Amino acid sequence: MKALKTIMIIFVAMLVVMALLLGYLFLSAEVKVEVTGHQSIIASTVPSFNALKDSIDEQTFVGTVYNVPAAWLDSSEYAYVTYQVSVNNGCLVPIEMIEVQVVPQPDDVVQLGNMQDYSLAAKTSGEVSATVLTHSVRSNARELIVSYYVWGISFQQRIVSK
């Protein structure tokens, strides 16, 4: 009987230690995201603009559609704005998926789909980008939503570009 009691105490102690370790891993998990830069390119300098315009009109576009113009203007009236986001995984577990979504402004047409799968190993950093086609480049300041999964749990952070 005394041996069973000792074994039970050892197992309970191990359970408490494992629960504390799991809690520490979860509470010390920190993911930092920040916009490291943005770049604007006039659409007339990009040869694939007409193909993009056609795919939007034919509804075969891969990405997020915001506001499709009723009549397209000259390509010099549009610009591609690409935002670079730095993600620092301070967790002891990998990030399984990272996605950046731009909160649209009224002049935004589409956000280009990014078919690359982004993930980060534990205690590493990486870069993710998001590109928006916009009608007017008055201000490149945007709110970005960065979504990621840690241990299968979805997290989101909102950041603002300057």
Secondary structure as the mmCIF struct_conf table of DSSP 4:
data_model
#
loop_
_struct_conf.conf_type_id
_struct_conf.id
_struct_conf.beg_label_comp_id
_struct_conf.beg_label_asym_id
_struct_conf.beg_label_seq_id
_struct_conf.end_label_comp_id
_struct_conf.end_label_asym_id
_struct_conf.end_label_seq_id
HELX_RH_AL_P HELX_RH_AL_P1 LYS A 2 LEU A 27
TURN_TY1_P TURN_TY1_P1 SER A 28 SER A 28
STRN STRN1 VAL A 31 ILE A 42
HELX_RH_3T_P HELX_RH_3T_P1 ALA A 43 THR A 45
TURN_TY1_P TURN_TY1_P2 PRO A 47 SER A 48
HELX_RH_AL_P HELX_RH_AL_P2 PHE A 49 ASP A 57
TURN_TY1_P TURN_TY1_P3 GLU A 58 GLN A 59
STRN STRN2 GLY A 63 VAL A 65
BEND BEND1 ALA A 70 ALA A 71
HELX_RH_3T_P HELX_RH_3T_P2 SER A 75 GLU A 77
STRN STRN3 ALA A 79 ASN A 89
BEND BEND2 CYS A 91 VAL A 93
STRN STRN4 ILE A 95 VAL A 102
HELX_LH_PP_P HELX_LH_PP_P1 VAL A 103 PRO A 104
TURN_TY1_P TURN_TY1_P4 PRO A 106 ASP A 107
STRN STRN5 ASP A 108 LEU A 112
HELX_LH_PP_P HELX_LH_PP_P2 GLN A 116 ASP A 117
STRN STRN6 TYR A 118 LEU A 120
TURN_TY1_P TURN_TY1_P5 ALA A 122 LYS A 123
STRN STRN7 THR A 124 THR A 134
BEND BEND3 HIS A 135 HIS A 135
BEND BEND4 ARG A 138 ARG A 138
STRN STRN8 GLU A 143 VAL A 150
TURN_TY1_P TURN_TY1_P6 TRP A 151 GLY A 152
STRN STRN9 ILE A 153 VAL A 160
#
